[in-house]
Amino acid sequence: MIFSLYIINKAGGLVYQKDFTNNLEKLSSNEYLVLAGTFHGVHAITSKISPVHNSSGIEVLEADNFKLYCFQTLTGK
Protein backbone atom coordinates (compact mmCIF):
# COMPACT_ATOMS: atom_id res chain seq x y z
CA MET A 1 0.00 0.00 0.00
CA ILE A 2 1.25 3.47 -0.83
CA PHE A 3 0.71 5.98 1.97
CA SER A 4 2.31 9.09 0.46
CA LEU A 5 3.98 10.32 -2.71
CA TYR A 6 6.67 12.98 -2.82
CA ILE A 7 8.18 14.34 -6.04
CA ILE A 8 11.46 16.13 -5.49
CA ASN A 9 13.34 18.07 -8.15
CA LYS A 10 17.05 17.80 -8.90
CA ALA A 11 17.85 20.65 -6.49
CA GLY A 12 15.99 18.99 -3.60
CA GLY A 13 12.86 21.12 -3.73
CA LEU A 14 9.48 19.55 -3.12
CA VAL A 15 7.49 19.70 -6.37
CA TYR A 16 4.48 17.58 -5.41
CA GLN A 17 3.15 15.81 -2.32
CA LYS A 18 0.02 13.70 -1.84
CA ASP A 19 -1.19 11.52 1.02
CA PHE A 20 -3.31 8.51 0.05
CA THR A 21 -4.58 7.66 3.52
CA ASN A 22 -6.16 9.54 6.41
CA ASN A 23 -4.22 7.45 8.95
CA LEU A 24 -1.11 9.63 8.68
CA GLU A 25 -0.45 12.60 10.90
CA LYS A 26 -0.73 15.75 8.80
CA LEU A 27 2.48 17.72 8.50
CA SER A 28 2.83 21.44 7.97
CA SER A 29 4.04 22.76 4.62
CA ASN A 30 7.41 23.50 6.18
CA GLU A 31 7.70 19.96 7.57
CA TYR A 32 7.04 18.50 4.10
CA LEU A 33 9.79 20.73 2.67
CA VAL A 34 12.22 19.67 5.41
CA LEU A 35 11.40 15.99 4.83
CA ALA A 36 11.99 16.32 1.07
CA GLY A 37 15.22 18.27 1.52
CA THR A 38 16.56 15.81 4.10
CA PHE A 39 15.83 12.80 1.91
CA HIS A 40 17.43 14.54 -1.06
CA GLY A 41 20.57 15.20 1.00
CA VAL A 42 20.79 11.59 2.18
CA HIS A 43 20.31 10.39 -1.40
CA ALA A 44 23.05 12.71 -2.68
CA ILE A 45 25.50 11.64 0.03
CA THR A 46 24.88 7.92 -0.49
CA SER A 47 25.46 8.25 -4.23
CA LYS A 48 28.90 9.75 -3.51
CA ILE A 49 30.05 7.36 -0.77
CA SER A 50 28.77 4.13 -2.31
CA PRO A 51 31.49 1.57 -3.07
CA VAL A 52 29.62 0.73 -6.28
CA HIS A 53 30.88 2.72 -9.28
CA ASN A 54 28.22 5.11 -10.68
CA SER A 55 25.78 4.30 -7.87
CA SER A 56 22.47 6.11 -7.97
CA GLY A 57 22.46 6.36 -4.18
CA ILE A 58 19.83 5.14 -1.75
CA GLU A 59 17.11 3.05 -3.37
CA VAL A 60 15.07 1.95 -0.34
CA LEU A 61 15.05 2.82 3.36
CA GLU A 62 13.35 0.17 5.50
CA ALA A 63 12.08 0.69 9.04
CA ASP A 64 9.70 -1.25 11.30
CA ASN A 65 6.61 0.66 10.16
CA PHE A 66 7.38 1.79 6.62
CA LYS A 67 9.55 1.50 3.52
CA LEU A 68 10.73 4.61 1.71
CA TYR A 69 11.56 4.03 -1.97
CA CYS A 70 13.50 6.33 -4.26
CA PHE A 71 12.69 6.22 -7.96
CA GLN A 72 14.50 8.41 -10.48
CA THR A 73 13.63 9.38 -14.02
CA LEU A 74 15.77 7.82 -16.72
CA THR A 75 17.21 11.23 -17.57
CA GLY A 76 18.00 12.00 -13.92
CA LYS A 77 16.02 15.25 -14.16
C-alpha positions in Angstrom: 0.0 0.0 0.0 1.3 3.5 -0.8 0.7 6.0 2.0 2.3 9.1 0.5 4.0 10.3 -2.7 6.7 13.0 -2.8 8.2 14.3 -6.0 11.5 16.1 -5.5 13.3 18.1 -8.1 17.0 17.8 -8.9 17.8 20.6 -6.5 16.0 19.0 -3.6 12.9 21.1 -3.7 9.5 19.5 -3.1 7.5 19.7 -6.4 4.5 17.6 -5.4 3.2 15.8 -2.3 0.0 13.7 -1.8 -1.2 11.5 1.0 -3.3 8.5 0.0 -4.6 7.7 3.5 -6.2 9.5 6.4 -4.2 7.5 8.9 -1.1 9.6 8.7 -0.4 12.6 10.9 -0.7 15.8 8.8 2.5 17.7 8.5 2.8 21.4 8.0 4.0 22.8 4.6 7.4 23.5 6.2 7.7 20.0 7.6 7.0 18.5 4.1 9.8 20.7 2.7 12.2 19.7 5.4 11.4 16.0 4.8 12.0 16.3 1.1 15.2 18.3 1.5 16.6 15.8 4.1 15.8 12.8 1.9 17.4 14.5 -1.1 20.6 15.2 1.0 20.8 11.6 2.2 20.3 10.4 -1.4 23.1 12.7 -2.7 25.5 11.6 0.0 24.9 7.9 -0.5 25.5 8.3 -4.2 28.9 9.8 -3.5 30.1 7.4 -0.8 28.8 4.1 -2.3 31.5 1.6 -3.1 29.6 0.7 -6.3 30.9 2.7 -9.3 28.2 5.1 -10.7 25.8 4.3 -7.9 22.5 6.1 -8.0 22.5 6.4 -4.2 19.8 5.1 -1.8 17.1 3.1 -3.4 15.1 1.9 -0.3 15.0 2.8 3.4 13.3 0.2 5.5 12.1 0.7 9.0 9.7 -1.2 11.3 6.6 0.7 10.2 7.4 1.8 6.6 9.6 1.5 3.5 10.7 4.6 1.7 11.6 4.0 -2.0 13.5 6.3 -4.3 12.7 6.2 -8.0 14.5 8.4 -10.5 13.6 9.4 -14.0 15.8 7.8 -16.7 17.2 11.2 -17.6 18.0 12.0 -13.9 16.0 15.2 -14.2 
